[in-house]
Amino acid sequence: MRPGREARQRLDAIVELELESEEDVPLVEDFPLHPEEETPEFLHLAATLQLRMIRAVEHWNGNTRLTLARLIVRAFEPEGGQRGGR
């Protein structure tokens, strides 16, 4: 087995465990902001807040099982909904 393929399989297994755990970040978070590590447009902070806004809207609409991990995976899945080339 090639090292890249093995690493991908391990990563897929970690993602699956994360999704099955249904553990999510707290509804109210306190996360530090490091302006010196941000882009001038604060793109990292903007992306973080957009993901949390999407999750909040989903929860408001009744989809309370949606976790931040599931949302991130969903954002990067191909249209067919299959992860890891399976």
Summary of the structure (lengths in Angstrom):
residues: 86
radius of gyration: 15.6
end to end distance: 16.9
largest distance: 45.2
contacts: 152
relative contact order: 0.13
helix: 57%
strand: 0%
